[in-house]
């Protein structure tokens, strides 16, 4: 009986070591990024986070192009919003804004830019979010 129990424990330990490590991003996966086209959060859209990929505000998201006034980024994530499509920047202060997650809704009238705070209200055309490790 003791031998069977010991072999069973050894088998469980071997399975635990052979199991792949969980992806930290999957464990932290937020439910969504919330974007709103009003400072009072009246008209908002929840966009599921899938991976760190540039999201252009075109197609079904086109109604938010140059119309985002507030954003909610989940804790453990950061999002950069760009004034141009394809998440590109010319490196000037004011053509992108960086938002850290976990701070509730961020009104874009005063957010972190390249070298100082900027007013990014109604300027975003694309964004890129990624987990902080």
C-alpha positions in Angstrom: 0.0 0.0 0.0 2.8 2.4 0.9 4.6 1.6 -2.3 1.5 2.3 -4.4 1.0 5.6 -2.6 4.6 6.6 -3.1 4.4 5.7 -6.8 1.2 7.7 -7.2 2.9 10.7 -5.6 5.9 10.3 -7.9 3.6 10.2 -10.9 1.8 13.4 -9.8 5.1 15.2 -9.3 6.3 14.1 -12.8 3.1 15.4 -14.3 3.4 18.7 -12.5 6.9 19.2 -13.8 6.0 18.2 -17.3 3.1 20.6 -17.5 3.9 23.8 -19.5 4.3 27.0 -17.5 1.2 29.2 -17.7 1.6 32.3 -19.9 1.8 35.3 -17.5 -0.1 37.5 -20.0 -2.9 34.9 -20.1 -3.1 34.9 -16.3 -3.3 38.7 -16.2 -5.5 39.0 -19.3 -7.8 41.8 -18.8 -11.3 41.6 -19.8 -11.1 44.7 -22.0 -10.0 48.2 -22.7 -12.9 50.7 -22.3 -12.9 53.7 -24.6 -15.5 56.5 -24.4 -16.3 59.4 -26.7 -17.3 61.7 -23.9 -15.7 62.9 -20.7 -18.8 61.8 -18.8 -18.4 58.2 -20.0 -21.8 58.3 -21.7 -21.0 56.4 -24.9 -18.4 53.7 -24.2 -17.2 50.6 -25.9 -15.4 47.6 -24.3 -12.8 46.2 -26.6 -11.4 42.8 -25.6 -7.7 42.6 -25.2 -6.1 39.7 -27.2 -2.5 40.5 -27.6 -0.1 43.5 -27.9 -1.1 44.5 -31.4 -1.9 48.0 -32.9 -5.6 48.7 -33.0 -6.7 51.3 -35.6 -9.9 53.1 -35.0 -11.4 52.3 -38.4 -14.2 50.1 -39.6 -16.6 49.4 -36.7 -14.3 51.4 -34.4 -14.4 54.4 -36.8 -16.9 56.3 -34.7 -14.2 56.6 -32.1 -11.5 58.0 -34.5 -10.5 61.4 -33.1 -13.5 61.1 -30.7 -12.0 59.4 -27.5 -12.2 61.6 -24.4 -11.7 59.0 -21.7 -10.2 55.5 -21.3 -10.1 52.8 -18.7 -7.0 50.5 -18.9 -7.0 47.4 -16.7 -4.5 47.1 -13.8 -1.2 45.5 -15.0 -1.4 47.0 -18.4 -0.2 50.1 -20.3 -1.8 51.6 -23.4 -0.3 54.2 -25.8 -2.7 56.1 -27.9 -1.5 57.7 -31.1 -2.8 60.6 -33.2 -2.1 58.7 -36.4 -3.1 55.3 -37.7 -0.9 52.2 -37.4 0.5 53.3 -34.0 3.1 55.6 -35.5 4.6 58.7 -34.1 6.8 61.5 -35.4 8.3 61.8 -31.9 6.7 65.1 -31.0 5.2 65.7 -27.6 1.4 65.6 -28.2 1.2 63.1 -30.9 0.8 60.2 -28.5 -0.3 59.6 -24.9 0.7 56.9 -22.4 -1.8 55.5 -19.9 -1.1 53.2 -17.1 -3.8 50.7 -16.0 -5.5 50.4 -12.7 -6.3 54.1 -12.2 -9.9 54.0 -13.1 -11.1 56.1 -16.0 -8.5 58.5 -17.5 -9.9 61.7 -18.9 -7.6 62.5 -21.9 -7.4 66.2 -21.2 -4.2 65.8 -19.1 -2.2 62.6 -19.7 1.5 61.7 -20.0 3.1 62.5 -23.4 6.7 62.3 -24.5 8.1 65.0 -22.2 5.2 66.4 -20.3 1.5 66.1 -19.8 -0.6 66.7 -22.9 -4.2 67.3 -23.8 -5.1 64.2 -25.9 -8.8 64.7 -25.9 -10.3 63.8 -29.3 -6.9 63.1 -30.9 -6.5 59.2 -30.9 -6.6 57.3 -34.2 -4.9 54.1 -33.0 -3.7 52.5 -29.8 -1.4 49.7 -28.5 -1.8 48.0 -25.2 0.5 45.5 -23.5 0.9 43.8 -20.1 3.4 45.0 -17.6 5.6 42.2 -16.3 
